[in-house]
Amino acid sequence: MTRHSGILLHPTSLPSPHGIGDLGTAAYQFVDFLAQAKQTLWQILPLGPTSFGNSPYQCLSAFAGNPLLISLEQLQQEGYLTAEQVANVPPARSEAVDFASLIPWKERCLHAAFDKFQQHATEADQLAFEQFCQQQQHWLTDYASFSALKAFHQGKSWHEWEPALAQRAPSALQTWQQQHPSEIQYHCFVQYQFFRQWQALKRYANQHHVQIIGDLPIFVAYDSADVWANPKLFKLDAQGQPTVVAGVPPDYFSVTGQRWGNPVYRWRTMAKDDYHWWRQRFASLLELVDLIRIDHFRGFEQYWEIPASEPTAQHGEWVDGPKLAFFQTMERYLGKLPIIAENLGIITQSVETLRLDCGFPGMKVLQFAFFDEDSTEFLPHNYEQQAVVYTGTHDNNTTRAWFDHELSETDRERVRRYVDKFFMGEAASSVLMRLAWSSTAEIAIAPLQDAMNLGAESRMNIPGHTSNHNWVWRYRPDQLTEGLAHWLCELSTTYERLGNLPKQQVKVGSKDK
């Protein structure tokens, strides 16, 4: 690999005009900004449709796209919506997504676009839609039926539906599908629009020498089309209830651990068909992104399994995952996968051995390096070259807030001592970015909030907390300045992080960020 750098920003955080970041003009402008700033990577969070809590890590499908990301502006330009239909956006702050008011409004707009498509789509558009449905049939039919059924049941989890539909009795499911073809077709149409818009954006990014790093959570949500359609792949009882769930054990940060509640895979069952479901999952995601970050990579070596009856994660056990054989199977079918392994938290030598045997780079987070004298694995002088270094992630506070409010004075002094030559009046976020960019790690990434030196009000997520403030942050258009692009360009040029771009001389200026 060559040396790269980039920015972490989920598309919902773009300053699009309809209440939430989407795949319209602002997304293309962000790609232009990255290209101007000589950043060759754009990292995102999972793209799937979200549910309660709006977390992209608890999606309704491991294959589908989030309807909220669809650009209404593009649908209007294509004649499927009118200016009046997209003008009445629910009032909201420009720096935050108001999911409660946005979701029903956007759904109404998408239904209106579907009605117009049914009535007035050209023969070419109809053919393209049919081809998409056929190509994505392996997941789309189940997902569209699941979504239509969920809407019919006022959003209830699938296990609360009538038993025949919850357990997919063939006659009951077929009858329901025959009675509600338009509702099912609507969800196919929404996915068609998402995939069209996303793939066009990805092509544009790649043409501008920007690659996209996607995100693959190891586990899926219980209330998902994946579990409903494939119950035999998960540890469920005869009624479809999980017998065990995933999480992490108690640690320094939580005396009760984290009980995530995701159902656990039947790995032995999956192995019988060479992990067919997983092969489809990787192949589908690689149609949307260039590289994949696997969230909770250690679960492939061992994962924390908790009895479903337990209210916390305290009483669980480590259970073996599929280990190296899983990735060898993936490579046999799909070739060498471009994977970044999230190897944070409680990591054993066996997990690191698995990562190294697979040849995957691991993650280093600079904010973890200064809490105590023993956090030396996160200090740049200890990095192996095959690594991805972050100032922080979507789960961390912004670096500015971390330095000002989370570190003790002793820890702040430790930062100053380590980076003394860099400080020279710079903000902590700039200092950590310079530290990341100057490191030997092949990839350096910073959240856009750190590049902009924003405070705690711009934090994306607080893990383990259900809050209306999670996942809502958006930047304003005026914050994406030429001065910021110039500084990032200078940073990546100085530390030779231009990827495969031709090296260019960048005049060192004094533009303000």
Backbone torsions as a table, in degrees:
resi	resn	phi	psi	omega
1	MET	NA	150.4	170.3
2	THR	-92.0	173.0	-178.3
3	ARG	-82.0	130.3	-178.1
4	HIS	-127.8	163.2	170.6
5	SER	-146.5	161.1	-179.0
6	GLY	-170.8	-173.2	-173.6
7	ILE	-124.9	137.2	173.9
8	LEU	-93.1	118.8	178.8
9	LEU	-156.4	120.1	175.6
10	HIS	-78.2	143.5	-177.2
11	PRO	-58.2	-25.9	177.8
12	THR	-62.7	-19.2	-177.7
13	SER	-87.2	-1.3	177.5
14	LEU	-70.2	152.4	-177.4
15	PRO	-86.9	51.5	179.6
16	SER	-70.6	159.8	-169.1
17	PRO	-81.1	-4.5	-172.0
18	HIS	-115.1	41.4	168.8
19	GLY	89.4	-14.2	179.9
20	ILE	-155.2	149.5	175.6
21	GLY	-59.4	140.7	-179.4
22	ASP	-141.2	-168.3	-172.6
23	LEU	-97.3	25.3	-179.0
24	GLY	-93.6	-146.3	-171.4
25	THR	-55.8	-43.2	-176.9
26	ALA	-61.9	-33.1	178.6
27	ALA	-66.7	-41.6	178.2
28	TYR	-68.1	-36.6	176.7
29	GLN	-65.1	-34.5	177.7
30	PHE	-67.5	-39.9	175.2
31	VAL	-60.8	-43.2	177.4
32	ASP	-58.9	-40.6	178.7
33	PHE	-62.4	-46.3	179.5
34	LEU	-59.9	-42.0	179.5
35	ALA	-64.7	-42.9	178.2
36	GLN	-63.0	-35.8	-177.8
37	ALA	-85.2	3.8	-180.0
38	LYS	59.2	36.9	173.7
39	GLN	-98.9	128.5	-173.5
40	THR	-103.7	2.7	-179.1
41	LEU	-133.7	137.9	171.6
42	TRP	-124.0	111.7	178.9
43	GLN	-97.1	137.3	-179.0
44	ILE	-125.5	172.4	172.9
45	LEU	-94.8	176.4	179.7
46	PRO	-55.0	141.9	-173.2
47	LEU	-93.8	1.9	-171.5
48	GLY	-72.0	165.9	177.9
49	PRO	-68.9	128.2	-175.8
50	THR	-92.9	164.4	-178.9
51	SER	-131.7	-138.9	-178.3
52	PHE	-55.4	129.6	-179.9
53	GLY	88.9	-13.3	174.9
54	ASN	62.2	20.5	-179.0
55	SER	-80.4	129.0	175.0
56	PRO	-69.7	-5.3	177.4
57	TYR	-97.3	4.6	173.7
58	GLN	-133.0	73.7	-172.5
59	CYS	-92.5	158.3	177.5
60	LEU	-78.2	-9.6	179.0
61	SER	-160.4	143.6	174.6
62	ALA	-84.5	-4.8	-175.7
63	PHE	-116.8	-33.6	-172.7
64	ALA	-77.1	164.0	175.9
65	GLY	-101.6	159.7	-177.6
66	ASN	-78.4	115.4	179.5
67	PRO	-57.6	-27.0	-178.2
68	LEU	-66.5	-17.8	-179.5
69	LEU	-86.0	-8.6	-178.5
70	ILE	-67.2	133.4	-179.6
71	SER	-79.3	114.5	175.2
72	LEU	-69.4	-29.7	177.3
73	GLU	-57.7	-44.0	179.3
74	GLN	-68.3	-38.4	177.5
75	LEU	-64.2	-35.2	176.4
76	GLN	-66.9	-43.9	179.6
77	GLN	-62.3	-29.9	179.8
78	GLU	-86.5	-1.0	175.5
79	GLY	89.3	10.9	-178.4
80	TYR	-94.8	-10.2	174.3
81	LEU	-137.6	153.9	175.9
82	THR	-98.3	163.7	178.2
83	ALA	-60.6	-36.8	-179.4
84	GLU	-65.9	-37.1	-178.0
85	GLN	-67.4	-30.4	-177.7
86	VAL	-101.0	-0.5	-175.3
87	ALA	-82.7	-31.1	-172.2
88	ASN	-86.6	62.2	-178.4
89	VAL	-73.4	134.5	176.8
90	PRO	-56.5	138.3	-179.7
91	PRO	-62.6	138.6	179.3
92	ALA	-160.7	159.3	175.1
93	ARG	-69.2	142.5	-177.9
94	SER	-67.7	-21.3	-177.3
95	GLU	-93.1	4.3	-176.3
96	ALA	-150.1	149.9	175.1
97	VAL	-89.4	129.7	173.7
98	ASP	-100.4	86.8	-173.7
99	PHE	-60.4	-37.0	-174.6
100	ALA	-59.8	-41.9	-179.9
101	SER	-88.8	-27.8	-175.1
102	LEU	-71.9	-44.1	-171.0
103	ILE	-58.7	-53.2	-179.7
104	PRO	-63.5	-34.0	179.0
105	TRP	-66.6	-44.3	-178.0
106	LYS	-69.5	-35.2	176.6
107	GLU	-62.2	-39.2	177.2
108	ARG	-62.4	-41.4	178.5
109	CYS	-63.7	-42.1	-179.3
110	LEU	-68.4	-35.6	175.4
111	HIS	-64.8	-40.8	178.6
112	ALA	-63.6	-39.7	178.5
113	ALA	-65.9	-38.5	177.4
114	PHE	-63.7	-43.0	177.6
115	ASP	-59.4	-43.2	-179.5
116	LYS	-67.2	-38.9	179.0
117	PHE	-62.0	-44.4	179.8
118	GLN	-60.1	-35.5	-174.0
119	GLN	-87.1	-34.1	-167.7
120	HIS	-129.4	6.3	-179.3
121	ALA	-62.7	141.4	176.8
122	THR	-69.3	164.7	178.8
123	GLU	-62.1	-36.3	179.0
124	ALA	-65.9	-42.5	179.3
125	ASP	-66.3	-39.9	178.6
126	GLN	-64.2	-40.2	178.9
127	LEU	-65.6	-41.6	178.3
128	ALA	-62.1	-40.0	178.1
129	PHE	-63.7	-45.0	-180.0
130	GLU	-64.0	-39.4	178.8
131	GLN	-65.5	-40.8	177.2
132	PHE	-59.7	-47.9	-178.6
133	CYS	-60.1	-38.1	179.4
134	GLN	-70.1	-42.9	-178.9
135	GLN	-66.0	-34.1	-176.5
136	GLN	-101.3	17.0	-173.4
137	GLN	-58.8	-30.6	-174.4
138	HIS	-61.1	-20.8	175.2
139	TRP	-128.6	-26.2	-169.7
140	LEU	-67.5	-41.8	-178.4
141	THR	-60.4	-47.3	178.8
142	ASP	-64.3	-43.7	-178.7
143	TYR	-64.2	-44.7	-178.9
144	ALA	-64.1	-40.2	176.9
145	SER	-65.4	-44.5	178.1
146	PHE	-58.0	-47.2	-177.5
147	SER	-66.2	-39.6	178.2
148	ALA	-66.1	-42.0	177.4
149	LEU	-64.6	-39.7	180.0
150	LYS	-64.4	-42.0	176.8
151	ALA	-64.7	-40.3	179.0
152	PHE	-61.5	-32.3	-179.5
153	HIS	-98.0	27.2	175.5
154	GLN	54.1	38.0	173.8
155	GLY	82.8	4.3	-178.9
156	LYS	-65.5	150.6	175.9
157	SER	-61.8	149.4	-173.0
158	TRP	-59.4	-29.2	-178.6
159	HIS	-72.0	-8.7	176.6
160	GLU	-95.8	-1.8	176.5
161	TRP	-74.2	170.6	175.0
162	GLU	-58.8	141.0	-170.3
163	PRO	-52.3	-37.0	-176.5
164	ALA	-64.6	-37.2	178.5
165	LEU	-81.6	-37.0	178.4
166	ALA	-62.0	-37.7	-177.4
167	GLN	-99.8	11.8	171.3
168	ARG	57.8	45.4	173.2
169	ALA	-60.6	124.4	-171.6
170	PRO	-53.2	-45.2	-177.1
171	SER	-67.3	-42.7	-179.3
172	ALA	-66.1	-42.1	-178.9
173	LEU	-68.0	-42.4	179.4
174	GLN	-63.6	-42.0	178.2
175	THR	-61.3	-45.0	-178.4
176	TRP	-64.2	-42.3	179.7
177	GLN	-63.1	-38.4	179.1
178	GLN	-69.0	-28.1	-178.9
179	GLN	-84.9	-17.8	-175.3
180	HIS	-131.5	51.5	-176.4
181	PRO	-66.0	-36.0	-177.3
182	SER	-67.7	-40.3	179.7
183	GLU	-62.6	-40.1	178.8
184	ILE	-69.0	-42.7	-179.8
185	GLN	-62.4	-33.5	178.5
186	TYR	-58.7	-45.1	-178.0
187	HIS	-69.9	-30.1	172.9
188	CYS	-65.8	-41.7	178.6
189	PHE	-61.8	-43.3	179.8
190	VAL	-60.8	-43.4	178.8
191	GLN	-66.8	-36.1	176.1
192	TYR	-59.2	-45.0	179.9
193	GLN	-67.4	-41.1	178.8
194	PHE	-60.7	-50.3	-176.1
195	PHE	-65.0	-39.0	176.6
196	ARG	-58.5	-50.3	-175.6
197	GLN	-68.4	-41.9	-178.3
198	TRP	-66.5	-44.7	-177.7
199	GLN	-66.0	-32.8	174.6
200	ALA	-65.6	-41.4	178.5
201	LEU	-65.6	-42.0	179.1
202	LYS	-62.6	-42.2	177.5
203	ARG	-59.3	-42.5	179.5
204	TYR	-62.5	-44.0	179.2
205	ALA	-62.0	-47.2	-179.3
206	ASN	-62.5	-37.8	176.9
207	GLN	-62.8	-26.8	178.5
208	HIS	-98.3	21.1	175.2
209	HIS	63.6	30.4	175.8
210	VAL	-112.7	123.0	175.2
211	GLN	-99.1	151.6	-176.8
212	ILE	-108.2	128.0	174.6
213	ILE	-97.1	115.6	177.3
214	GLY	-90.7	-179.7	-174.6
215	ASP	-134.7	128.3	-179.6
216	LEU	-122.9	103.7	174.3
217	PRO	-67.9	136.3	-177.1
218	ILE	-62.6	-39.5	-178.2
219	PHE	-101.0	160.0	176.8
220	VAL	-114.5	162.2	-179.9
221	ALA	-71.4	146.7	176.0
222	TYR	-62.4	-46.1	178.1
223	ASP	-83.7	76.6	-178.3
224	SER	-144.3	157.8	175.8
225	ALA	-63.1	-28.8	-178.3
226	ASP	-63.6	-46.7	-179.0
227	VAL	-73.7	-42.4	179.6
228	TRP	-60.3	-40.7	-175.6
229	ALA	-85.1	-18.3	-174.9
230	ASN	-133.5	53.3	-173.3
231	PRO	-60.9	-27.1	-177.9
232	LYS	-71.0	-13.0	179.6
233	LEU	-87.5	-3.1	-175.8
234	PHE	-127.1	156.4	-179.6
235	LYS	-80.8	85.6	179.6
236	LEU	-119.9	157.0	174.9
237	ASP	-88.3	-174.3	-175.4
238	ALA	-63.3	-25.1	178.4
239	GLN	-90.5	3.2	179.2
240	GLY	85.6	10.6	179.0
241	GLN	-90.1	142.1	177.3
242	PRO	-63.0	137.8	173.3
243	THR	-89.1	-30.3	176.2
244	VAL	-139.5	157.9	179.1
245	VAL	-134.7	166.4	-176.4
246	ALA	-94.6	161.8	176.4
247	GLY	175.2	-161.4	174.0
248	VAL	-133.9	148.9	-174.9
249	PRO	-74.0	170.8	176.2
250	PRO	-56.1	144.4	178.3
251	ASP	-150.2	-165.7	-178.2
252	TYR	-58.5	-32.3	-174.1
253	PHE	-88.6	-20.3	-177.3
254	SER	-151.5	123.1	-178.5
255	VAL	-74.1	-17.9	178.6
256	THR	-106.6	1.4	-177.7
257	GLY	73.4	-166.2	177.8
258	GLN	-124.5	117.5	176.2
259	ARG	-96.4	97.9	-176.7
260	TRP	-72.3	-35.0	178.4
261	GLY	88.9	-1.4	179.3
262	ASN	-70.0	141.2	174.7
263	PRO	-66.4	154.5	-176.1
264	VAL	-101.6	143.3	-178.4
265	TYR	-72.7	150.1	166.6
266	ARG	-91.2	86.8	-172.3
267	TRP	-62.3	-36.0	-179.6
268	ARG	-66.2	-39.0	176.5
269	THR	-63.7	-43.8	179.8
270	MET	-62.8	-34.3	-177.4
271	ALA	-66.9	-23.1	-175.3
272	LYS	-65.0	-29.6	176.1
273	ASP	-112.0	30.6	180.0
274	ASP	56.5	41.9	174.3
275	TYR	55.9	49.1	-175.7
276	HIS	-55.9	-45.6	-179.4
277	TRP	-60.4	-42.1	-179.8
278	TRP	-68.5	-37.3	177.9
279	ARG	-63.1	-39.9	176.0
280	GLN	-65.3	-36.3	-179.1
281	ARG	-66.0	-47.3	178.2
282	PHE	-63.7	-45.3	-177.8
283	ALA	-62.5	-39.9	179.9
284	SER	-66.7	-41.7	-179.2
285	LEU	-67.6	-34.6	-179.9
286	LEU	-72.6	-9.0	169.5
287	GLU	-77.2	-18.1	-174.2
288	LEU	-107.7	-24.0	-175.3
289	VAL	-135.6	170.4	-179.8
290	ASP	-100.8	-33.6	176.9
291	LEU	-132.0	157.5	-177.3
292	ILE	-126.5	124.7	169.0
293	ARG	-92.6	121.6	176.7
294	ILE	-89.5	115.7	178.3
295	ASP	-78.2	131.5	-178.4
296	HIS	62.5	52.4	179.8
297	PHE	-55.9	-32.8	-175.0
298	ARG	-60.8	-20.3	179.7
299	GLY	-64.4	-18.7	175.8
300	PHE	-76.6	-18.7	176.8
301	GLU	-95.0	-55.4	172.8
302	GLN	-149.3	146.4	178.7
303	TYR	-133.0	155.6	-177.1
304	TRP	-89.2	114.8	-175.8
305	GLU	-106.4	125.5	-174.1
306	ILE	-117.2	131.3	173.1
307	PRO	-55.1	133.8	-175.0
308	ALA	-60.4	-22.9	-179.2
309	SER	-76.9	-13.0	-177.7
310	GLU	-80.9	131.8	-178.3
311	PRO	-77.5	-18.9	179.1
312	THR	-128.2	-178.0	-179.4
313	ALA	-95.0	10.2	-174.1
314	GLN	-66.3	-40.2	-173.9
315	HIS	-105.7	80.5	176.6
316	GLY	-135.6	-169.4	178.0
317	GLU	-151.2	153.6	175.2
318	TRP	-79.1	130.7	-179.0
319	VAL	-124.9	140.3	-178.4
320	ASP	-65.4	135.5	171.5
321	GLY	-89.6	-168.3	-175.9
322	PRO	-78.5	-12.2	173.3
323	LYS	59.8	-150.6	-170.8
324	LEU	-64.4	-31.9	-177.8
325	ALA	-58.0	-33.7	179.1
326	PHE	-61.5	-50.1	-176.6
327	PHE	-72.5	-30.0	174.1
328	GLN	-65.1	-37.0	177.0
329	THR	-67.5	-43.4	177.9
330	MET	-58.7	-44.3	-177.6
331	GLU	-67.6	-33.6	179.5
332	ARG	-63.8	-35.9	-178.9
333	TYR	-91.2	-37.5	-168.8
334	LEU	-112.6	-5.8	-174.7
335	GLY	84.6	-177.7	-179.2
336	LYS	-65.5	122.3	-176.0
337	LEU	-87.3	136.5	178.7
338	PRO	-83.3	83.5	-169.9
339	ILE	-114.8	140.9	167.1
340	ILE	-109.8	125.7	-177.0
341	ALA	-94.2	120.2	173.6
342	GLU	-77.6	102.6	-175.5
343	ASN	-115.7	51.5	179.7
344	LEU	-102.8	163.6	179.3
345	GLY	92.0	-146.3	-178.4
346	ILE	-80.6	100.3	-175.5
347	ILE	-115.8	122.1	179.2
348	THR	-92.8	169.0	178.1
349	GLN	-63.5	-32.3	179.9
350	SER	-67.3	-32.9	175.9
351	VAL	-66.9	-44.0	178.5
352	GLU	-65.9	-35.8	176.6
353	THR	-63.4	-42.3	177.1
354	LEU	-60.8	-45.2	-179.9
355	ARG	-61.1	-45.1	-178.3
356	LEU	-68.2	-38.4	178.0
357	ASP	-63.3	-33.1	178.3
358	CYS	-80.2	-18.0	-178.5
359	GLY	77.5	26.0	-178.1
360	PHE	-94.3	136.0	171.8
361	PRO	-69.0	147.5	176.1
362	GLY	-101.3	-178.8	-176.4
363	MET	-107.6	144.2	172.0
364	LYS	-126.8	130.5	-178.6
365	VAL	-118.0	116.5	-174.5
366	LEU	-63.8	-31.4	179.1
367	GLN	-63.2	-20.2	179.4
368	PHE	-83.8	-5.5	-169.1
369	ALA	-87.6	-9.6	-168.6
370	PHE	-124.8	13.3	-180.0
371	PHE	-79.2	-27.6	177.1
372	ASP	-157.6	170.4	-175.2
373	GLU	-71.7	-12.0	-176.0
374	ASP	-94.6	0.8	-177.1
375	SER	-87.4	36.1	-170.2
376	THR	-69.8	-19.7	-179.7
377	GLU	-64.8	-19.9	-179.8
378	PHE	-96.3	0.8	176.9
379	LEU	-83.9	136.5	-172.2
380	PRO	-56.6	-29.7	-177.4
381	HIS	-70.3	-8.1	178.3
382	ASN	-106.7	4.1	-176.8
383	TYR	-72.9	140.1	163.5
384	GLU	-80.5	159.2	-176.2
385	GLN	-65.2	-36.8	-178.3
386	GLN	-82.2	79.2	-177.8
387	ALA	-153.7	160.5	174.8
388	VAL	-121.3	118.9	-177.3
389	VAL	-104.4	136.3	178.4
390	TYR	-122.0	145.5	167.9
391	THR	-68.0	-45.9	174.8
392	GLY	-159.5	176.8	179.7
393	THR	-120.5	-174.5	178.3
394	HIS	-64.3	-19.8	-180.0
395	ASP	-91.4	-7.1	179.3
396	ASN	-94.6	159.5	167.3
397	ASN	-66.3	162.8	173.9
398	THR	-63.4	154.0	-176.8
399	THR	-63.0	-36.1	177.5
400	ARG	-60.3	-47.3	-179.7
401	ALA	-70.6	-36.2	177.0
402	TRP	-59.3	-47.1	-177.6
403	PHE	-69.0	-41.4	-174.6
404	ASP	-77.6	-31.9	-168.2
405	HIS	-125.6	-21.2	-176.4
406	GLU	-100.0	-25.3	-179.7
407	LEU	-87.0	142.9	170.4
408	SER	-73.4	166.8	178.2
409	GLU	-62.6	-33.7	176.8
410	THR	-62.7	-43.0	179.8
411	ASP	-69.2	-38.5	177.1
412	ARG	-62.3	-37.6	178.0
413	GLU	-66.0	-34.1	177.1
414	ARG	-63.6	-40.2	176.3
415	VAL	-62.2	-49.3	-177.8
416	ARG	-58.9	-40.7	-177.9
417	ARG	-66.9	-38.4	-176.8
418	TYR	-72.4	-33.9	-172.8
419	VAL	-118.6	28.0	-172.6
420	ASP	-50.9	-42.5	-176.1
421	LYS	-68.6	-17.8	-177.9
422	PHE	-90.5	-24.8	-168.6
423	PHE	-58.6	-74.4	173.4
424	MET	43.2	41.4	176.3
425	GLY	87.0	-1.6	179.9
426	GLU	-76.0	153.7	175.2
427	ALA	-70.6	156.3	-178.2
428	ALA	-58.9	-37.3	-179.8
429	SER	-63.6	-41.5	177.7
430	SER	-66.2	-37.8	-179.4
431	VAL	-64.3	-45.9	-179.8
432	LEU	-67.6	-34.1	175.7
433	MET	-65.0	-43.7	178.5
434	ARG	-62.9	-37.3	177.7
435	LEU	-64.8	-41.4	178.8
436	ALA	-66.9	-48.0	-176.8
437	TRP	-64.5	-32.9	-177.8
438	SER	-82.6	-9.2	-176.2
439	SER	-71.7	171.7	178.9
440	THR	-82.4	-8.7	-180.0
441	ALA	-59.1	139.4	-175.5
442	GLU	-67.6	-28.5	-179.2
443	ILE	-126.3	135.9	174.9
444	ALA	-125.3	129.9	-177.1
445	ILE	-131.5	141.8	172.1
446	ALA	-133.6	140.6	170.9
447	PRO	-60.7	147.9	179.6
448	LEU	-57.9	-32.0	178.8
449	GLN	-58.9	-36.9	178.8
450	ASP	-73.1	-39.8	177.2
451	ALA	-60.2	-33.2	179.9
452	MET	-90.2	-2.3	-179.8
453	ASN	56.9	50.1	-179.2
454	LEU	-93.3	161.2	-176.6
455	GLY	-95.6	-166.0	-173.0
456	ALA	-62.3	-24.8	179.6
457	GLU	-63.9	-15.2	-178.2
458	SER	-104.1	10.1	178.7
459	ARG	-63.4	141.1	-176.7
460	MET	-83.5	-41.9	-173.1
461	ASN	-155.7	143.7	170.1
462	ILE	-112.1	108.0	-175.7
463	PRO	-58.4	141.7	176.9
464	GLY	79.1	1.8	-180.0
465	HIS	-120.7	128.8	172.8
466	THR	-90.0	113.1	-173.6
467	SER	-143.3	145.2	174.8
468	ASN	-68.7	-9.0	179.9
469	HIS	-92.1	-9.8	178.1
470	ASN	-76.6	140.6	172.0
471	TRP	68.1	12.9	-172.4
472	VAL	-103.5	-13.1	-170.0
473	TRP	-64.8	139.5	173.3
474	ARG	-136.5	147.5	174.8
475	TYR	-93.9	157.9	177.5
476	ARG	-88.9	149.0	-179.2
477	PRO	-55.9	-34.4	-176.6
478	ASP	-72.1	-10.5	-179.3
479	GLN	-82.8	-15.4	-180.0
480	LEU	-92.5	80.9	-168.0
481	THR	-94.8	162.6	174.0
482	GLU	-65.1	-34.4	178.9
483	GLY	-63.1	-39.5	177.7
484	LEU	-66.2	-43.7	177.7
485	ALA	-60.0	-41.6	-179.7
486	HIS	-63.4	-42.9	-178.9
487	TRP	-65.2	-43.9	178.8
488	LEU	-64.4	-39.5	177.5
489	CYS	-61.3	-45.2	178.9
490	GLU	-62.6	-41.4	-178.8
491	LEU	-63.3	-47.9	-177.2
492	SER	-72.1	-30.8	176.6
493	THR	-70.5	-44.3	-179.3
494	THR	-58.1	-43.1	-175.2
495	TYR	-101.7	18.3	172.5
496	GLU	54.2	49.6	177.0
497	ARG	-110.8	53.6	-178.6
498	LEU	-100.9	11.0	178.0
499	GLY	57.1	-128.0	178.8
500	ASN	-97.0	10.4	177.3
501	LEU	-71.6	150.2	173.3
502	PRO	-67.5	137.8	179.4
503	LYS	-65.6	135.1	-179.3
504	GLN	-128.6	147.0	174.3
505	GLN	-75.1	128.2	179.0
506	VAL	-115.8	120.5	-179.1
507	LYS	-67.1	127.3	178.4
508	VAL	-77.5	117.5	-179.0
509	GLY	-118.4	-169.3	-177.9
510	SER	-125.6	28.0	-179.9
511	LYS	-64.0	139.3	176.9
512	ASP	-75.8	147.1	174.3
513	LYS	-75.9	NA	NA
